[in-house]
Amino acid sequence: MKEIKKVKKGLVRRLTAYIRPYKGYVAGAVIFSILYVVFVLLGPVLYGEAIDAMIGKGQVDFRAVYIMVGGFALCVLVGSAAQKFLNNCVNSLCYKLVRDLRRDAFDSLTAASAKYIDTHAQGDVMTRIVNDVDVITDGLLQGAAQLFTGVMTILATLVVMFVINYIIALVVVILTPLSLFVAAAITKRTFRLFRKQVRIQGELVAHAKEMFGGQKTVILFNEEAYSEKKFESINARLNEIGWRAQYASALTNPSTRFVNAVISAFVGVLGVIFCILSDGGELVLGAVSLGAFTVGKLSVFLSYANQYTKPFNEISNVVTQLQNAFASSARVFEVIDEPGERMEGDQHIAECRGDVSIEHAYFSYDPEKPLIEDLNVNVRAGSKVAIVGPTGCGKTTLINLLMRFYDPDSGRITVDGTDIRDIPLDEYRKLFGMVLQESFLSGETVAYNIAYGAEGASREEIERAAKAAYCDFFIRNLEKGYDTVLTGNVNISQGEKQLLCIARVMLADPPMLILDEATSNIDTMTEMRIQKAFRKIMKGRTSFVVAHRLSTVLDADMILVMNHGAVIEQGTHAQLMQKKGFYFDLYNAQFAGSEKISR
């Protein structure tokens, strides 16, 4: 319980820091809430006086009645206006908080390390940025506004009730904590329940997103039943925990209403007794004078007693919103607090030659499962380096280290003799152009996607790069050519997407290249042309080519043969074939159907 309170306290402090820049809206909300409470509580006094003016002296004082009724109408009008402006201030604050939280969460996500992206479900992260932020603002700020107004109402009604009749007021004050005790007992466990609920919601969204993205594969392998079964399992857990959370929180309001109804009954009975004893005159109990207690004052007292207990009902409703908001804010701040990649560095490479050295590098994704151990590689500037080996041997991991998506656990990697960890990260990554198997294209125009990362590129330069990548032809066949927006309605193949990514690298014209199966989705004829274009762009540049088809790397200056995270052989194709080792077997196995090679 102490740990939960500590977590909540920390969350409130964090959220307060986001609200602080908007003090004007907070001040406006406070002022209008005070006005609202004042005029709402002034109304019963006026209609109580109107009641006494009608029955107090045996004849109706119409002038007093008119004045009091007019004053009451004015109170209702001003109170309604104050409530409207209060809601405007709270809503403006909510929308600005939503904007700031989403901005910071998205900024943190874009700066997050590759490890975070690799180890978190996309659907769950999206749920935190979209749904959980809405829950925070709807629950916390709207609930906080009701909480503040409720507290103001409670304090103001207490003062007025003690002025009217302190004995009845004491009865109300003594009995009211029963409502709080009931609410506290019921809501003690709701924070844990709501926290589980939002976590399972993220799991459900992640599964739905995964199934939607891979729906063709699911259908192809007739795995719809398994997908539905898994969804139903997660949904059943969400249903169970959601039902428990909502049931527990739903008990709060009727329970507090029952207690408050009992309090109102006590007030009514005691007030009637005092009216009878007073009989229009001064009420004296022993040596203590309580003043006159009229029917009008009784009506005022009953109204105030209701106003006094009503906020407790509202607060009990707010508790549910607050618990949900706290649970969601914890998830959002987990994204915001995720440390980004280390960007700083004090070494700069004015003109990159492309000498790359890996010295005694050790790395593993899981400390319990070593992967790369004591890796040593020296690459001369301008060399074409091919990285080959069986699936899972560490080819992609080596590329991750070169691009600084991950840093070695020990050892170092240098470019032109400079440790890459000493180079500013954004500056270092501009040294590389990278084409992956999976093509990333944003929902922008074709021209924008080709010029992605090459700010200020002209249309002429974009078209020249597209021609070099052999994608100009199909681009011009699109509805709007280079100005076609790549949405779901635009049908382009995986191969065409990969050609656009190749054109992007050609336009960027970096000093070093990384090609990870860059032509895996391209037909043979186009691949031959692309290889020709690559040979042209690779000339004089250090290039790392991850390849499964060994025919594409026969002309490499150095072939690194990897297995189990280690470079077990390195040399040219001819040198490795002469060794008749692992590479020889790999090549033989790949070309066994067309050319038999024996030891």
C-alpha positions as CSV (number, residue, x, y, z in Angstrom):
1,M,0.0,0.0,0.0
2,K,2.8,2.4,0.8
3,E,4.5,1.6,-2.5
4,I,1.2,2.5,-4.4
5,K,0.9,5.8,-2.5
6,K,4.5,6.6,-3.4
7,V,3.9,5.8,-7.0
8,K,0.7,8.0,-7.1
9,K,2.6,10.8,-5.4
10,G,5.3,10.7,-8.0
11,L,2.7,10.6,-10.8
12,V,0.9,13.7,-9.4
13,R,4.2,15.5,-9.2
14,R,5.0,14.7,-12.8
15,L,1.6,15.7,-14.1
16,T,1.7,18.9,-12.0
17,A,4.9,19.8,-13.9
18,Y,3.0,19.5,-17.2
19,I,0.2,21.7,-15.9
20,R,2.4,24.4,-14.5
21,P,3.0,26.3,-17.8
22,Y,-0.8,26.8,-18.1
23,K,-1.3,28.7,-14.8
24,G,-3.7,31.1,-16.4
25,Y,-6.2,28.3,-17.1
26,V,-5.7,26.9,-13.6
27,A,-6.4,30.3,-12.1
28,G,-9.4,30.8,-14.3
29,A,-10.8,27.4,-13.3
30,V,-10.2,28.3,-9.6
31,I,-12.0,31.7,-9.9
32,F,-14.9,30.4,-11.8
33,S,-15.3,27.4,-9.5
34,I,-15.4,29.8,-6.5
35,L,-18.1,31.9,-8.3
36,Y,-20.0,28.8,-9.1
37,V,-20.0,27.6,-5.6
38,V,-20.9,31.0,-4.1
39,F,-23.9,31.6,-6.3
40,V,-25.1,28.0,-6.1
41,L,-25.1,28.2,-2.3
42,L,-26.6,31.7,-2.2
43,G,-29.7,30.5,-4.1
44,P,-31.1,28.4,-1.2
45,V,-30.8,31.3,1.2
46,L,-32.9,33.5,-1.1
47,Y,-35.7,31.0,-1.6
48,G,-35.6,30.2,2.1
49,E,-36.3,33.9,2.8
50,A,-39.0,33.8,0.1
51,I,-40.7,30.9,2.0
52,D,-40.6,32.8,5.3
53,A,-41.9,35.9,3.5
54,M,-44.9,33.9,2.4
55,I,-45.8,32.1,5.7
56,G,-43.9,33.9,8.4
57,K,-46.3,36.6,9.5
58,G,-49.7,35.2,8.4
59,Q,-49.7,37.3,5.2
60,V,-47.6,37.2,2.1
61,D,-44.9,39.9,1.7
62,F,-45.1,40.0,-2.1
63,R,-42.3,42.6,-2.5
64,A,-39.9,40.4,-0.5
65,V,-40.9,37.3,-2.5
66,Y,-40.3,39.1,-5.8
67,I,-36.9,40.3,-4.7
68,M,-35.9,36.9,-3.4
69,V,-37.2,35.1,-6.5
70,G,-35.4,37.6,-8.8
71,G,-32.2,37.2,-6.8
72,F,-32.5,33.4,-7.0
73,A,-32.9,33.6,-10.8
74,L,-29.9,35.8,-11.0
75,C,-27.9,33.3,-8.9
76,V,-28.9,30.5,-11.2
77,L,-27.9,32.6,-14.3
78,V,-24.5,33.6,-12.9
79,G,-23.8,30.1,-11.5
80,S,-24.5,28.6,-15.0
81,A,-22.3,31.1,-16.7
82,A,-19.5,30.5,-14.1
83,Q,-19.9,26.7,-14.7
84,K,-19.6,27.2,-18.5
85,F,-16.4,29.2,-18.2
86,L,-15.1,26.7,-15.7
87,N,-15.6,23.9,-18.2
88,N,-14.0,26.0,-20.9
89,C,-10.8,26.5,-18.8
90,V,-10.7,22.8,-17.8
91,N,-11.2,21.6,-21.4
92,S,-8.5,24.0,-22.8
93,L,-6.2,22.7,-20.1
94,C,-7.0,19.1,-21.0
95,Y,-6.4,19.6,-24.7
96,K,-3.0,21.3,-24.1
97,L,-2.0,18.5,-21.7
98,V,-3.0,15.9,-24.3
99,R,-0.9,17.7,-26.9
100,D,2.2,17.9,-24.5
101,L,2.0,14.4,-23.3
102,R,1.6,12.9,-26.8
103,R,4.4,15.1,-28.1
104,D,6.8,14.1,-25.4
105,A,5.8,10.4,-25.7
106,F,6.3,10.5,-29.5
107,D,9.6,12.4,-29.2
108,S,10.8,9.8,-26.7
109,L,9.7,7.0,-29.0
110,T,11.5,8.5,-32.0
111,A,14.7,8.8,-29.9
112,A,14.3,5.4,-28.3
113,S,17.0,2.8,-28.7
114,A,16.7,-0.1,-31.1
115,K,16.5,-2.4,-28.0
116,Y,13.3,-0.7,-26.8
117,I,11.7,-1.0,-30.3
118,D,12.8,-4.6,-30.6
119,T,11.4,-5.6,-27.1
120,H,8.0,-3.8,-27.1
121,A,4.9,-4.7,-29.0
122,Q,4.0,-1.9,-31.4
123,G,0.2,-2.1,-30.6
124,D,0.9,-1.7,-26.9
125,V,3.1,1.4,-27.4
126,M,0.5,3.0,-29.7
127,T,-2.2,2.3,-27.1
128,R,-0.1,4.2,-24.6
129,I,0.3,7.3,-26.8
130,V,-3.3,7.4,-28.0
131,N,-5.7,5.8,-25.6
132,D,-3.9,6.1,-22.3
133,V,-3.3,9.9,-22.8
134,D,-7.0,10.4,-23.3
135,V,-7.7,8.4,-20.1
136,I,-5.3,10.7,-18.2
137,T,-6.9,13.9,-19.3
138,D,-10.5,12.7,-19.1
139,G,-10.0,11.2,-15.6
140,L,-7.4,13.3,-13.9
141,L,-8.3,16.9,-15.0
142,Q,-12.0,16.5,-15.3
143,G,-11.9,14.6,-12.0
144,A,-9.7,17.1,-10.4
145,A,-12.1,19.9,-11.4
146,Q,-15.0,18.1,-9.8
147,L,-12.9,17.3,-6.7
148,F,-11.9,21.0,-6.2
149,T,-15.5,22.2,-6.7
150,G,-16.7,19.5,-4.4
151,V,-14.2,20.5,-1.6
152,M,-15.2,24.2,-2.0
153,T,-18.9,23.3,-1.7
154,I,-18.3,21.2,1.4
155,L,-16.3,24.0,3.1
156,A,-18.8,26.7,2.2
157,T,-21.9,24.7,3.2
158,L,-20.2,23.9,6.5
159,V,-19.7,27.5,7.3
160,V,-23.3,28.4,6.4
161,M,-24.8,25.4,8.3
162,F,-22.9,26.3,11.5
163,V,-24.2,29.9,11.2
164,I,-27.8,28.7,10.9
165,N,-27.7,26.0,13.5
166,Y,-24.5,24.5,14.8
167,I,-26.2,21.5,16.5
168,I,-27.6,20.1,13.3
169,A,-24.4,21.0,11.5
170,L,-22.4,19.0,14.1
171,V,-24.7,16.0,13.5
172,V,-24.0,16.3,9.7
173,V,-20.2,16.6,10.3
174,I,-20.1,13.7,12.7
175,L,-22.1,11.4,10.4
176,T,-20.4,12.4,7.1
177,P,-17.1,10.5,7.6
178,L,-19.1,7.3,7.4
179,S,-19.4,8.0,3.7
180,L,-15.7,8.6,3.4
181,F,-14.8,5.4,5.2
182,V,-17.2,3.4,3.0
183,A,-15.6,4.9,-0.2
184,A,-12.1,4.3,1.1
185,A,-12.8,0.7,1.9
186,I,-14.3,0.0,-1.5
187,T,-11.7,1.8,-3.6
188,K,-8.6,0.5,-1.8
189,R,-8.0,-2.2,-4.4
190,T,-9.2,-0.4,-7.6
191,F,-5.8,1.1,-8.5
192,R,-4.2,-2.4,-8.9
193,L,-7.2,-3.6,-10.9
194,F,-7.2,-0.7,-13.3
195,R,-3.5,-1.0,-13.7
196,K,-3.9,-4.6,-14.8
197,Q,-6.8,-3.6,-17.0
198,V,-4.9,-1.0,-19.1
199,R,-2.0,-3.4,-19.4
200,I,-4.2,-6.2,-20.8
201,Q,-5.8,-3.6,-23.1
202,G,-2.4,-2.9,-24.6
203,E,-1.8,-6.6,-25.0
204,L,-5.2,-6.9,-26.8
205,V,-4.4,-4.1,-29.2
206,A,-0.9,-5.5,-29.9
207,H,-2.4,-8.9,-30.9
208,A,-5.0,-7.3,-33.1
209,K,-2.4,-5.1,-34.8
210,E,-0.2,-8.2,-35.3
211,M,-3.0,-10.2,-36.8
212,F,-4.2,-7.4,-39.1
213,G,-0.6,-6.9,-40.4
214,G,-0.1,-10.6,-41.1
215,Q,-3.7,-11.5,-42.1
216,K,-2.7,-13.0,-45.5
217,T,-0.2,-15.3,-43.7
218,V,-2.8,-16.3,-41.1
219,I,-5.3,-17.2,-43.9
220,L,-2.7,-19.0,-45.9
221,F,-1.8,-21.3,-43.1
222,N,-5.4,-21.7,-41.9
223,E,-4.5,-20.2,-38.5
224,E,-7.7,-18.1,-38.1
225,A,-8.9,-20.4,-35.3
226,Y,-5.7,-20.1,-33.3
227,S,-5.8,-16.3,-33.8
228,E,-9.4,-16.1,-32.7
229,K,-8.7,-18.4,-29.7
230,K,-5.8,-16.2,-28.6
231,F,-7.9,-13.1,-29.0
232,E,-10.7,-14.6,-27.0
233,S,-8.2,-15.6,-24.3
234,I,-6.9,-12.1,-23.9
235,N,-10.4,-10.6,-24.2
236,A,-11.6,-13.0,-21.5
237,R,-8.9,-11.9,-19.1
238,L,-9.7,-8.2,-20.0
239,N,-13.4,-8.9,-19.4
240,E,-12.7,-10.5,-16.0
241,I,-10.3,-7.8,-14.7
242,G,-12.5,-5.1,-16.2
243,W,-15.6,-6.5,-14.5
244,R,-13.9,-6.7,-11.2
245,A,-12.5,-3.2,-11.5
246,Q,-15.8,-1.7,-12.6
247,Y,-17.8,-3.7,-10.0
248,A,-15.6,-2.5,-7.2
249,S,-15.7,1.1,-8.3
250,A,-19.5,0.9,-9.0
251,L,-20.2,0.0,-5.4
252,T,-18.8,3.3,-4.2
253,N,-21.5,5.6,-5.4
254,P,-24.6,3.7,-4.2
255,S,-22.9,3.0,-0.9
256,T,-22.1,6.6,-0.2
257,R,-25.5,7.7,-1.5
258,F,-27.1,5.4,1.1
259,V,-25.0,6.9,3.9
260,N,-25.8,10.4,2.7
261,A,-29.6,9.6,2.5
262,V,-29.4,8.5,6.2
263,I,-27.7,11.8,7.1
264,S,-30.4,13.8,5.2
265,A,-33.1,11.9,7.1
266,F,-31.4,12.8,10.5
267,V,-31.2,16.4,9.4
268,G,-34.9,16.5,8.3
269,V,-36.2,14.9,11.5
270,L,-34.0,17.1,13.8
271,G,-34.9,20.2,11.8
272,V,-38.6,19.6,12.1
273,I,-38.3,19.1,15.9
274,F,-36.4,22.4,16.1
275,C,-39.1,24.2,14.0
276,I,-41.8,22.9,16.3
277,L,-39.9,23.9,19.4
278,S,-39.1,27.3,18.0
279,D,-42.8,27.9,16.8
280,G,-41.7,31.0,15.0
281,G,-39.9,32.5,17.9
282,E,-36.4,32.2,19.4
283,L,-35.2,28.6,20.1
284,V,-33.6,28.2,23.5
285,L,-32.0,25.0,24.7
286,G,-31.1,25.4,28.4
287,A,-29.1,28.5,28.7
288,V,-28.2,28.5,25.0
289,S,-30.1,30.6,22.5
290,L,-30.1,29.2,18.9
291,G,-32.2,32.0,17.4
292,A,-35.4,31.5,15.4
293,F,-35.6,28.3,13.3
294,T,-38.2,28.8,10.7
295,V,-39.6,26.6,7.9
296,G,-37.6,28.7,5.5
297,K,-34.4,28.0,7.4
298,L,-35.3,24.3,7.5
299,S,-35.6,24.3,3.7
300,V,-32.3,26.1,3.4
301,F,-30.7,23.6,5.8
302,L,-32.1,20.6,3.9
303,S,-30.8,22.1,0.7
304,Y,-27.4,22.7,2.2
305,A,-27.2,19.3,3.8
306,N,-27.9,17.9,0.3
307,Q,-25.3,20.2,-1.2
308,Y,-22.8,19.1,1.5
309,T,-23.3,15.4,0.9
310,K,-23.6,15.6,-2.9
311,P,-19.9,16.3,-3.5
312,F,-19.1,13.1,-1.5
313,N,-21.1,11.2,-4.1
314,E,-19.3,13.0,-7.0
315,I,-16.0,12.5,-5.3
316,S,-16.7,8.8,-5.1
317,N,-17.4,8.8,-8.9
318,V,-14.2,10.7,-9.4
319,V,-12.2,8.1,-7.5
320,T,-12.8,5.6,-10.4
321,Q,-11.6,8.1,-13.0
322,L,-8.6,9.0,-10.9
323,Q,-7.6,5.4,-10.4
324,N,-7.8,4.7,-14.1
325,A,-5.9,7.9,-14.9
326,F,-3.1,7.0,-12.5
327,A,-2.8,3.6,-14.0
328,S,-2.7,5.1,-17.5
329,S,-0.2,7.9,-16.6
330,A,2.2,5.3,-15.2
331,R,2.2,3.6,-18.7
332,V,2.6,6.9,-20.6
333,F,5.5,8.0,-18.4
334,E,7.2,4.7,-19.0
335,V,7.4,5.7,-22.7
336,I,8.4,9.3,-21.9
337,D,11.1,8.2,-19.4
338,E,12.6,5.6,-21.8
339,P,16.3,6.8,-22.2
340,G,17.1,7.7,-25.8
341,E,20.2,6.9,-27.7
342,R,23.4,8.7,-26.6
343,M,23.7,11.5,-29.2
344,E,26.6,13.5,-28.0
345,G,30.2,13.2,-29.1
346,D,33.3,15.5,-29.4
347,Q,35.0,13.9,-32.4
348,H,34.1,15.0,-35.9
349,I,35.0,13.5,-39.3
350,A,35.3,16.3,-41.8
351,E,35.9,14.0,-44.8
352,C,35.3,10.3,-44.4
353,R,37.8,7.9,-46.1
354,G,36.0,4.8,-45.0
355,D,38.6,2.8,-43.0
356,V,36.6,0.6,-40.6
357,S,38.1,-1.5,-37.8
358,I,36.3,-3.8,-35.3
359,E,38.6,-4.6,-32.3
360,H,37.9,-7.3,-29.8
361,A,34.2,-6.7,-29.9
362,Y,31.9,-8.7,-27.6
363,F,28.1,-8.4,-27.8
364,S,24.9,-10.3,-26.8
365,Y,21.2,-9.3,-26.7
366,D,20.8,-11.5,-23.6
367,P,23.7,-11.7,-21.1
368,E,22.9,-15.4,-20.6
369,K,23.3,-16.1,-24.3
370,P,26.7,-14.9,-25.7
371,L,26.6,-14.1,-29.4
372,I,29.6,-12.2,-30.8
373,E,32.8,-12.9,-29.0
374,D,36.2,-11.3,-29.7
375,L,35.3,-10.1,-33.2
376,N,38.2,-8.5,-35.1
377,V,37.8,-7.1,-38.6
378,N,39.8,-4.5,-40.6
379,V,38.3,-3.0,-43.7
380,R,40.3,-0.7,-46.0
381,A,38.7,2.4,-47.4
382,G,36.8,1.8,-50.6
383,S,36.5,-2.0,-50.1
384,K,33.4,-4.0,-50.9
385,V,32.9,-6.3,-47.9
386,A,30.4,-9.2,-48.2
387,I,28.9,-10.7,-45.0
388,V,27.7,-14.3,-45.5
389,G,26.6,-17.2,-43.4
390,P,23.7,-19.3,-42.3
391,T,20.6,-17.8,-40.7
392,G,21.1,-16.6,-37.1
393,C,24.9,-16.5,-37.5
394,G,25.1,-12.8,-36.6
395,K,25.1,-11.0,-39.9
396,T,22.3,-8.5,-38.9
397,T,23.9,-8.1,-35.5
398,L,27.1,-7.0,-37.1
399,I,25.2,-4.4,-39.2
400,N,23.4,-3.3,-36.0
401,L,26.8,-2.7,-34.4
402,L,28.1,-0.8,-37.4
403,M,25.1,1.5,-37.5
404,R,25.2,1.9,-33.7
405,F,21.7,0.6,-33.2
406,Y,23.5,-1.3,-30.4
407,D,26.9,-0.7,-28.9
408,P,29.4,-3.5,-28.2
409,D,29.4,-4.8,-24.6
410,S,33.2,-4.4,-24.8
411,G,35.8,-3.7,-27.5
412,R,35.3,-0.9,-30.0
413,I,34.6,0.0,-33.6
414,T,36.5,2.8,-35.3
415,V,36.0,4.8,-38.5
416,D,39.1,6.4,-39.8
417,G,40.7,5.6,-36.5
418,T,38.0,7.4,-34.4
419,D,35.9,5.4,-32.0
420,I,32.3,5.7,-33.3
421,R,31.0,6.3,-29.8
422,D,33.0,9.6,-29.7
423,I,31.2,10.8,-32.9
424,P,27.8,12.6,-32.6
425,L,25.3,10.0,-33.4
426,D,23.3,12.0,-36.0
427,E,26.6,12.9,-37.7
428,Y,27.9,9.3,-37.7
429,R,24.8,7.9,-39.3
430,K,24.9,10.3,-42.1
431,L,28.1,8.5,-43.1
432,F,26.1,5.5,-44.2
433,G,23.4,4.8,-46.7
434,M,21.4,1.7,-45.9
435,V,19.0,-0.5,-47.9
436,L,17.1,-3.2,-46.0
437,Q,15.0,-6.2,-46.9
438,E,12.0,-4.5,-45.4
439,S,11.2,-1.3,-47.2
440,F,10.1,1.7,-45.2
441,L,8.0,4.3,-47.0
442,S,5.9,7.0,-45.3
443,G,2.4,8.1,-46.3
444,E,3.9,11.0,-48.3
445,T,4.6,11.6,-52.0
446,V,6.9,9.5,-54.0
447,A,9.3,12.5,-54.4
448,Y,9.3,13.0,-50.6
449,N,10.1,9.4,-49.9
450,I,13.1,9.4,-52.4
451,A,14.4,12.6,-50.8
452,Y,13.9,11.3,-47.3
453,G,17.0,12.3,-45.4
454,A,18.3,14.5,-48.3
455,E,16.8,17.8,-47.3
456,G,16.8,20.4,-50.1
457,A,17.1,18.0,-53.0
458,S,15.7,19.3,-56.2
459,R,13.2,17.6,-58.4
460,E,15.9,17.1,-61.0
461,E,18.1,15.3,-58.5
462,I,15.2,13.1,-57.3
463,E,14.4,12.1,-60.9
464,R,18.0,11.4,-61.7
465,A,18.3,9.1,-58.6
466,A,15.1,7.3,-59.6
467,K,16.4,6.7,-63.1
468,A,19.7,5.3,-61.7
469,A,17.6,3.0,-59.5
470,Y,15.4,1.9,-62.5
471,C,12.2,3.1,-60.9
472,D,11.5,6.2,-63.0
473,F,9.4,4.2,-65.4
474,F,6.9,2.8,-63.0
475,I,6.7,6.1,-61.1
476,R,5.6,8.0,-64.2
477,N,2.9,5.4,-64.7
478,L,1.4,6.3,-61.3
479,E,-1.7,8.6,-61.3
480,K,0.3,11.7,-60.3
481,G,3.8,10.5,-61.0
482,Y,6.3,11.8,-58.4
483,D,3.5,13.6,-56.6
484,T,1.5,10.5,-55.9
485,V,0.9,10.1,-52.2
486,L,1.7,6.5,-51.1
487,T,-1.4,5.6,-49.2
488,G,-3.2,2.2,-49.0
489,N,-5.0,3.0,-52.2
490,V,-1.8,3.1,-54.2
491,N,-0.9,-0.4,-55.3
492,I,2.9,-0.8,-55.7
493,S,4.7,-4.1,-55.2
494,Q,7.4,-5.0,-52.7
495,G,10.0,-4.9,-55.4
496,E,8.9,-1.4,-56.5
497,K,9.1,-0.2,-52.8
498,Q,12.6,-1.6,-52.6
499,L,13.6,0.3,-55.8
500,L,12.4,3.5,-54.2
501,C,14.5,2.8,-51.1
502,I,17.5,2.2,-53.4
503,A,16.8,5.5,-55.2
504,R,16.8,7.2,-51.7
505,V,20.3,6.0,-51.0
506,M,21.6,6.9,-54.4
507,L,20.3,10.5,-53.9
508,A,21.8,10.7,-50.4
509,D,25.2,9.8,-51.9
510,P,26.8,8.7,-48.6
511,P,30.5,7.9,-48.2
512,M,29.7,4.3,-47.0
513,L,27.0,1.8,-47.9
514,I,25.2,-1.0,-46.1
515,L,23.1,-3.3,-48.3
516,D,21.1,-6.0,-46.4
517,E,19.7,-8.2,-49.1
518,A,18.9,-5.0,-51.0
519,T,17.6,-6.8,-54.1
520,S,15.7,-9.6,-52.4
521,N,12.3,-8.5,-53.8
522,I,13.5,-7.6,-57.3
523,D,13.2,-9.7,-60.5
524,T,16.4,-11.0,-62.1
525,M,16.6,-8.6,-65.0
526,T,16.1,-5.5,-62.8
527,E,18.5,-7.0,-60.3
528,M,21.2,-7.1,-63.0
529,R,20.6,-3.5,-63.7
530,I,20.6,-2.5,-60.0
531,Q,23.8,-4.5,-59.4
532,K,25.3,-2.5,-62.3
533,A,24.1,0.8,-60.6
534,F,25.4,-0.4,-57.3
535,R,28.8,-1.2,-58.7
536,K,28.9,2.4,-60.0
537,I,27.8,4.0,-56.6
538,M,30.1,1.6,-54.6
539,K,33.2,2.7,-56.5
540,G,35.5,4.4,-54.1
541,R,33.1,3.8,-51.2
542,T,33.4,1.3,-48.3
543,S,30.4,-1.0,-48.7
544,F,29.0,-3.8,-46.5
545,V,26.8,-6.2,-48.3
546,V,24.7,-8.8,-46.4
547,A,24.0,-11.6,-48.9
548,H,22.3,-15.0,-49.0
549,R,22.8,-15.4,-52.7
550,L,26.6,-15.8,-53.0
551,S,26.4,-15.1,-56.8
552,T,25.9,-11.4,-55.9
553,V,29.2,-11.1,-53.9
554,L,31.7,-12.9,-56.0
555,D,33.5,-9.7,-56.8
556,A,33.8,-8.6,-53.2
557,D,37.2,-7.4,-52.0
558,M,36.6,-9.2,-48.7
559,I,34.1,-11.9,-47.7
560,L,33.4,-12.3,-44.0
561,V,32.0,-15.8,-43.3
562,M,30.1,-15.8,-40.0
563,N,28.8,-18.6,-37.9
564,H,27.6,-18.5,-34.3
565,G,28.4,-14.8,-34.0
566,A,32.1,-15.2,-35.0
567,V,33.9,-14.5,-38.3
568,I,35.3,-17.9,-39.0
569,E,36.8,-17.2,-42.4
570,Q,37.6,-14.1,-44.4
571,G,39.2,-13.4,-47.8
572,T,38.2,-13.1,-51.4
573,H,36.0,-15.7,-53.2
574,A,39.0,-17.3,-54.8
575,Q,40.9,-17.5,-51.6
576,L,38.0,-19.0,-49.7
577,M,37.3,-21.6,-52.3
578,Q,40.9,-22.7,-52.2
579,K,40.7,-23.2,-48.4
580,K,37.8,-25.6,-49.0
581,G,36.3,-24.8,-45.6
582,F,32.9,-23.5,-44.4
583,Y,32.5,-21.1,-47.3
584,F,33.3,-23.8,-49.8
585,D,30.6,-26.0,-48.4
586,L,28.1,-23.1,-48.3
587,Y,28.8,-22.2,-51.9
588,N,28.7,-25.9,-53.0
589,A,25.4,-26.4,-51.2
590,Q,23.9,-23.3,-52.9
591,F,25.0,-24.2,-56.4
592,A,24.8,-28.0,-56.1
593,G,21.8,-28.0,-58.5
594,S,23.6,-26.3,-61.3
595,E,27.3,-27.0,-60.8
596,K,28.7,-29.9,-58.8
597,I,31.9,-29.0,-56.9
598,S,33.9,-31.6,-55.1
599,R,36.6,-31.3,-52.6
